[in-house]
Amino acid sequence: MRISDLSRRTGVPVATIKFYLREGLVPPGRLTGRNQAQYGEAHRRRLLFIRAMTGIGQLELSTVMELLTAIEDDDLPLPALYRTANRVVYPDLDKTKAVNDVTAERTEVDRLINELGWQVGDDVPGRNRLAHVLAALRQLGCSHGTEFFHPYAQLAEQAADRELSLLPRDDMEVERAAAVARAVLLDAALAALRGMAQEHLVTERLGGPADSSGAAPSTHGRSPPPTRRRRTARGKPATQRPGCLHSFPAGPTVPAERHVGDGHGRRARPESGDTCTGRGARTSTGARDPVAPPGPAQVVPHDGARREPAAHRESPAASGS
C-alpha cells in the first residue's frame, strides 16, 4: 500500500508517518520509484502500536523507541523483555522530584515484598517508587503503614496472573509486541476501572452528580429537603433601601452588600466602607443621586423611580385642584 493508504488505515497523518520514518520508529518501505514506496501489514501494525503507546499509554516517543528495540531483540528472552518493559515504562523517580529520605519506608516496602512472597529484584524501580508513595502519604497527613497496601497487592497479583495466562505455552509463538502492549494498556485499563469504581462509591455514599449532565443521584425514595426562604418579621419580603441596589454601575466595581430577603425586592445593608450609604450614592452615569429626604421609607420599584407610599400622596382635593 502507498503511504496515503497507510495513513487512512491507521489514522496517523502522512506527515507523522514521515517523521517516524526519519526517526527510525518505523522501518522504510519497499522502494518502487524515486519518491515512491510500498508498505505492508508490518508497517500498519507498527503504527498502531506507536499510536496506542503514545495515546492511551501516554508514553514519550523515546520510551516507545526503547520498547521497540527490546521487542525486536530476538536474543532477549521473554522474562527479560517483561523486566525491561517495566523498567522503561516505570523508571526510578527523579531525585529532584522525590521525597528526600525514604530509608525507613524502603525498609517497610522490602518487608512487605517478603511477606507477599514475591520474587522481585532489589533493583526493581517499583520498590523505591512504592517507598516514595508511602513517604509522601505520611507527609500529607495520611499515616498509613504497608498493611494498607495488602489488598492492592492481592488485586495486582490477580491482574498480572490473568494477563500472563494469555501467553501461549511456547515462548517462540509469543507475539512480543502484543505482550508488551497488554502490559501497558491493561495497566491503563486498571486505572480507569479504579477511577470509575471510586466515582460510583462516592456518588453512592456521599451524594453528588450521577452523570455528566449534572443530574442528582437517587435519594432512595427520599425527597430532598425544601429550600427555606428568609422573610422579614411580618412574613413579607423586605424592600430595597433607596439609593443602593439600583444605583450601582454594572461590573466588578459593585461593592459587597449583605442582603436580607429572598431576592424579590431585597433590602441591602452596606458593609462598612461601602460607597452605598443611602446618602448621595453615585449612579451609573456618574451623577450623584439626590439625598433621600427624611420621613417615611420610599418604595423603589424595579424601574428605579422613587414613589411615595399611597398614604402620603396628596389627593387632588387636598391640593386644591
C-alpha positions, 0 to 999 in steps of 0.5 A: 500500500502507498503511504496515503493508504497507510495513513487512512488505515491507521489514522496517523497523518502522512506527515507523522508517518514521515517523521517516524520514518526519519526517526527510525520508529518505523522501518522504510518501505519497499522502494518502487520509484524515486519518491515512491514506496510500498508498505505492508501489514508490518508497517500498519501494525507498527503504527498502531502500536506507536499510536496506542503507546503514545495515546492511551499509554501516554508514553514519550516517543523515546520510551516507545523507541526503547520498547521497540528495540527490546521487542525486536531483540530476538536474543532477549528472552521473554522474562527479560523483555517483561523486566525491561518493559517495566523498567522503561515504562516505570523508571526510578523517580527523579531525585529532584522530584522525590521525597528526600529520605525514604530509608525507613519506608524502603525498609517497610516496602522490602518487608512487605515484598517478603511477606507477599512472597514475591520474587522481585529484584532489589533493583526493581524501580517499583520498590523505591517508587512504592517507598516514595508513595508511602513517604509522601502519604505520611507527609500529607497527613495520611499515616498509613503503614504497608498493611494498607497496601495488602489488598492492592497487592492481592488485586495486582497479583490477580491482574498480572496472573490473568494477563500472563495466562494469555501467553501461549505455552511456547515462548517462540509463538509469543507475539512480543509486541502484543505482550508488551502492549497488554502490559501497558494498556491493561495497566491503563485499563486498571486505572480507569476501572479504579477511577470509575469504581471510586466515582460510583462509591462516592456518588453512592455514599456521599451524594453528588452528580450521577452523570455528566449532565449534572443530574442528582443521584437517587435519594432512595425514595427520599425527597430532598429537603425544601429550600427555606426562604428568609422573610422579614418579621411580618412574613413579607419580603423586605424592600430595597433601601433607596439609593443602593441596589439600583444605583450601582454601575454594572461590573466588578466595581459593585461593592459587597452588600449583605442582603436580607430577603429572598431576592424579590425586592431585597433590602441591602445593608452596606458593609462598612466602607461601602460607597452605598450609604443611602446618602448621595450614592453615585449612579451609573452615569456618574451623577450623584443621586439626590439625598433621600429626604427624611420621613417615611421609607420610599418604595423603589420599584424595579424601574428605579423611580422613587414613589411615595407610599399611597398614604402620603400622596396628596389627593387632588382635593387636598391640593386644591385642584 
